């Protein structure tokens, strides 16, 4: 009988990386969208007042109304620390760019790309004493970029798509200073993983340094691997990775090469900690003073086009051909508008409107995107079959899984326009996820508000119910 081989990081190289783990991990997309939409218009407030307002928001999420204040405080801390939703200036807090962008765009894959782009160890997402431990250990590690490179190197070695588990990532890289401190090349890590697989090696996880005196036990495998697993899961939510199998093997999403290449070719680093690597003594107050700078740093990235959702080549070709077909039929106008493509959701709804009126009207030339700079209070001009116009404001939510998203923001201009146009004003709430693309159509939101079918707060955050309108499947061109 063959002896089972085990693999263990040598003690002198073992160092456990960790970060804040949100208690709402299973609902992370829904929670982040809810909070971002709620706080994005909050004003600059003293810390206590801002936190009190944010707590009210969190108490309003799902079943949180029965939660304790301590639980809500923990949620608030986790959201602000890990995801940088809040920026601080001289004791006053305000919503960060990360929160505002998510509230405005509602593209969760875009949000997680920004999050992963700046995420590093050490970083201001953990307590100062833990930052000091990472500095003293010499850790300098960008997990997203490393994981992408690791999977690429594995594919080069095997000649086929390469996947890893959270266990393999933890044991062969995440907790190994030869990687996180000494910059061991991802190719060598891929070779190690393949060698361990070839010999059916089991991984030793009960490290002495992880012994819990309180429980008198070692953590479970799941607890040991959860930090690497979190980052892998966030990379799935960013559409950088896919996963398969019950043991969750993670592999590159080959359809998102543009974003993957951007992460690999644009390496950024928060360097405010660098001067402390050679210091003999580091105080928590020194490191704590850098937190404000850290959150400003995370919120400094914006307008990265490759992170925003894009039509794939086939979608773009099909929609262009569809619109060209309709314009070629028109006697009054044969020129196709130049601004067909741009915003992802608006373009999909534009095609939907062409298909909705297919063969029922000769007025498709009136279906157009409206340039943002005109500020008319809607995104698209469409038509009704009976010679009327339909003015459409598009609100798109894009997530990995289906989430219960029934909230969006309006601008004062959009609300004023809705009041003016009445029954001709529509809001199309387009939801895109792995289950498909659907639109919730609200006609005359002002009237729906008066009827009590939608709620609107002082910041024009709209919350709709199933009585506010109706769901429709997005009409798409058959491939």
N, C-alpha and C positions, 0 to 999 in steps of 0.2 A: 504493500500500500504506500503510495507516494505521500511524503510529508507535505502538509500545507505550508506554502511560503507566505510570509507576511512582509509588508512594507511599512516602515516607520521613519519619519523624518528624524535624523539624528538630533539629540537634545540640544546641541550647541547651535543648531540652525532653526529650531522650532520657535516661532513667535506667532501668537494668535491675533489676527486682524479682526476687528469688529467695527460695527457702526450701529446707529440707532435703528431699531427694528419696530416699525409701526404696528400697533395692536390691531390695526384695521387692514393688515396685509392682504387678506382675502378679498377685501372690497376697495383696494387702493385706488383703482381708477375712478370709481363712483365717488369716494370720499374727496379725492383731490379736485375733481370737477365741481362738486357741490361747494366746497370751501372757496375755491378760486372765484367762482361766479358770485359768491356771497360777499367776499371781502374786497374784491378788486376796486370798488368805488369808495371804500372807506377812506376817510381823511387822515392826515397826520395827527396822532393823538399821543398824550403821555402814555407810558408803558402800561400802567394799570388800567386806564380807560380802554385802550386798544384791546388788551387781553380780555377784559370783561365783555366787550362787543363781540370778539371772536368766540368766546365761550357760548354766548347766546346763539351764534350760528351753529356751533357744534352740537348744542343741546337740541337743535331743530332737525338734526339728521336722523332719519329712520327711527330707531327705537331708543335713541340717546336721551329722550326726555326723562327716562327713569334712572339714568346713570348718576353716579355720585360726582361731585365737583372734582374730586381727585382724579377720577377717570378722564373727565373732560380736560382737566389741566394737562394730563399726560398726553392726550391726543394733540392738544395745542402745541406742546413742546416738541413732539415728534414731527409734526407737520412743519413747524418753523425751523427746526434744527436740520432735518434730513433734506427737505425739499426747498428750503430757502424762500418760503412764501412771504417772509417779512424782512424788511430792512430797518435798521436803527440809526438814528442820528441824535446824539446828545440827549439820550433818555426818552426820545419820542420814536414811535413805531409807525410804519406805513406799509401798505401792500407792496411786495417786490415786483419786478418786471416778470418773474416767472409766473406769479399768480395772475397778473394782468393779461399776459399773453395767452395763458390757458383759458381764462374767462372769455377773452375776445375770439380766439380761434376755435377752442374746444377740440383741438386735435391732440389726443393723448399720446399718440406715437411721437409727435413733434416734441411734446413736453418731456418725455423720457429720453429722447436724444439729447436735448439740452442738459438734462440732469446728468447723464452719463458722460457728456463731453467734459464737464468741469470736475466730476467726482474724482477724488484722490485720497490716498492715505499718506501723510496725515492731512486732516482737514477740519474745519470748524464745525462739522456735523457731530463731533463727539466732545466729551468733556475735556477740559484743559489738562487734567492729570493723565488722561489717556493719550492726548496728543503728545505730551512729554515722553511717555513710555515709547511711543512709536519713533519719536525723534532719537531718543537714547539708543534704540535698537537699530537706528540707521535706515529705517523704512522710507522708501520713496517709490510709490507704486500707483499706477493708473490702471485699474482693473479692466475697464472696457477695451482699451486699446490692446492690452496684453491678450485678452481672451480672443479678440478678433484675429490677432496675429497667430495665436496658438492653433486656431482652427484652420487657418490658411496653411500653416506649416504641416499640420497633420494631413491635409488633403494632398499636399505635394508629396509626402512620404508614402501615402497609400494609393494615390492615383484615383481616389474616389472621395465623395463627401465624408468628412471626418466629424465625429461627434464626441462629446465628453459628458460626464455626469458631474454633479456638484461634489460628490465624494472624490472623484479623480482630481478635480480642480483644486479642492482644499488640500489634499494630501501631496500633490505633486507641485503645487505652486503657491496657493494662497497663504498657507501657514509656514512657508519655507523661506527663510531669509536669503537663501541663495538666489531666490527669484525676486523677492520684494525689496531686498537691500542690495544684492550683488548683481542684479540684472541678468540672471541666467537667461539665455536666449530661448524664446518660445519653441524653436525647433528641438532643442534638447529636452524640453518638457514633453513635447509630443512624442519623442522617441522613448522617454521613460514610461509614458502611459501605454504605448504600444507594447513595450517589453513586458510590463506588468500584466497586460491582458494575455500575451502569448504564454505566460507561465502561470496563468490563473492565480495571480497574487492577490491575497486579501490585505486590506488596509487596517492597520492598528490605529484605533482612535482614542483609546483610554490613556491619554497623556497625563502624567503625574501633575502637571501644572494646571490641569482642568479639574482637579479634585475639589468637590464642593463640601466644605467643612460643615455647613449648615445641614445639608441633606445626607452627609456621609456617603456620597456616591459620585460616580462619574456622570457627565452628561450623556444623553442618548446620542446615537449617531446623527439623528435629525438635528439636534441642537448644535453639534459640532460643525455640520456642513451647511447650516442655514445662512451664514453670512455670504459665502460664495454663491449659494443657491439664490439668495436675494438678488444679487447683481445679475446672475443669469436670467432670472425671471424679469427683471427690469429691461434687460436687453431684448427679451421676447416682446415685451410691451412696446418697445421702441421699433419693433419690426426688423431688428438687426439679426435676430436669431429665431429659429423655430425649435420646437421640441417634439419628441415622439416617445412612445413606449411608457409603460407603467413606472419605470425607474427614471424617467425623464432624461433622455439623452438630448443634449442641446447641440444644434448645428447651424451653420451660417444660412441666412435667408438670402439665397442667391439672386432673388428678384430685387434686392435693395442694395445693389453694388455701389451706387452713387453715394449713399450715406455712409456705408462701410468704408469706402475709400476716403471720404472726408475725415472720418474719425482717425484713420491711420496716418493721414498726411498733414493733419493740423493738430499737433500735440501742444497743449497749453498746460501751464503749471503755476499753481499759487506758490510764489517764492518767498512769502513773508516769514516762513519758518526756517528758511535755509541758513540764516546766520546763527541759529541755535545748535546746529549739528556739531559744532566744535566747542560749544560752551560746556564748562564743568558743572555749573549749576543753573537750572532753569526754574523760574518761579511760575506758579499757576497764574499769578496776576499778569505777568508779562504775556503769557499765551492767551489769557482771557481777553486782554486788551485788543487782540487781533481778530476777535470774532466779528466785530462790526465790519472790518475790512474784508473778511472772508465772505460774508453775505453780500457785500457790494460786488465782490469779484464774481461770485456765482451769477449775480443778476446783471453782469456787464455784457453778457453775450446775447445778441439779438440779430434778427435779419439774416439768419443762416438759411438760405433758400433750400438747400438739399434736405433739410430736416422736415420741411413742410410736405404734406402729401402731394403726390403728382399722379396725373393720369399715366398709365403705362402706354407703351407705343401703340398697341393695338387699339386701346380705348381712344387715344388721340386721333388715330387715323380714321376710326369708325365715325367718331363724332364730327370730324372735319368733313368726311364724305357725306354724312347725313345732311349737314347744314348746306353744303355745296349743292346737293341734290335739290333742296327746296328753293334755294336762291336761283338756280338755273331755270326754274319754272316761272319765275316772276317776270312780268312784263315791265313793271314799274321800277325794278331795282335788281340788277344782276350781280352787283358787287358784294362779295361776302365781307362782313365786318371784320376788321383786323383784330379786335380784342375778343376773340373766341375763347382763347385759353388764358389762364391766369389762376384765379381762385379755383381750387379743386372742386369744392361742393357746388359752387355756382355753375361751373361748366357741366357737371352731371345733371343739374336741374334744367339747364338750358336745353340739353339733349332730350330730357324728359318732356319738356314742353313741346318740342318739335314732334315727338312721337305721340303725345297726347292729342294733338290737333291733326295728326296724320290723316290725309284724305278727306278731312271735314272742313277745310278752310283754304282759301287761296291767299291768306294774309300772313304767311309765315315770315315774310320779310320784316314784319313788325316785332318779331320775337328777338330781343337783343339784350346784351349786357349793358348796363349803364355805368359809364366811367365813374369811379369813386369820387373823383375830384368835383363832380357836379353836385354832390351832396343833396340828392333829391329825396333821400329817405327810403330807398328800396334798391335792390340789386339788379333785378331783371324786369323788363317790360314784356309781357306776354299778351295773349289774346283769349277772349272767350269765343266760342263758336258763333254766338249771335252778335257779332260785330261790336263787341265791347272790348275794352282793354283790361288786362289783369296785371296788377303791380305786385311784384313778389320780393319779399325780404327773405333771404336764405340764411338759416342757422344750421350749421353742420357740426355734428358730434362724431368723431372718429375714435374708436376704441378697439382693443383686441377682442374682448368678449362683449356680449350684450349686457348693457347696464341700464338701470332705471333712471335715465336722464330725462327729466321733464322741466328743466329750468334753463333759461337763457337770458341774456341782457339785451335791452334795447337802448338806443341813444335817444335823447330828447327829440332830435330831428325825426327819427323813425316813428316815434309815438305821435308827434304832431302831424306827420304825413298820414299815419293811420287814421287819425281823427278826421283829416280833410277828405281822404279818399273813401272812407266808409267801406261798403261792401265790395269795392274794387281792390281793396288792399288785402294781401294774403301773406301769411308767414308760413314758409315751408321749413319744418324742422326735419332735416335729413340726418338719419342715423346710419352709420356705416360700421359694420363689425364682421366677425367671421361668419355670422349666420346670414348676412345679406345686407341689402340696402333698402331702407324704407323711409317714407316721408309722412310726417304728421302735418296735415294741412289745417291751418287756422284761418278762417275767413273773418275779416272785420274784428280784430282783437279788441278794439275799444268796446264794441257791442258785447263781446264775450265777457269782458271785464264787468260791464254793467249788469250782465245776467248772472254774475257770480261764478262763471265757469273757469276763469283764470284769476290768479292773484298777482298783484304787482306791488313791490315795496317802494320805498322812497328813492332807491337807486335805480329804478326801472328794471329790476330783476323780475322776470315773468316766470310764474309757476303754473303750468297748465295741467288739466285733467282730461280723462277720456271723453268728457262731455264738451270739451272745447273745440273739437274738430273731428277729423277722421284719419285713420291710417291708410296709406296707399303704398303699394310696392313701387319702387322706383322703376320707371320704364327704361330699359336698356336695349341696345342693339344686340341681337343674337350673334354670338361669335361664330 
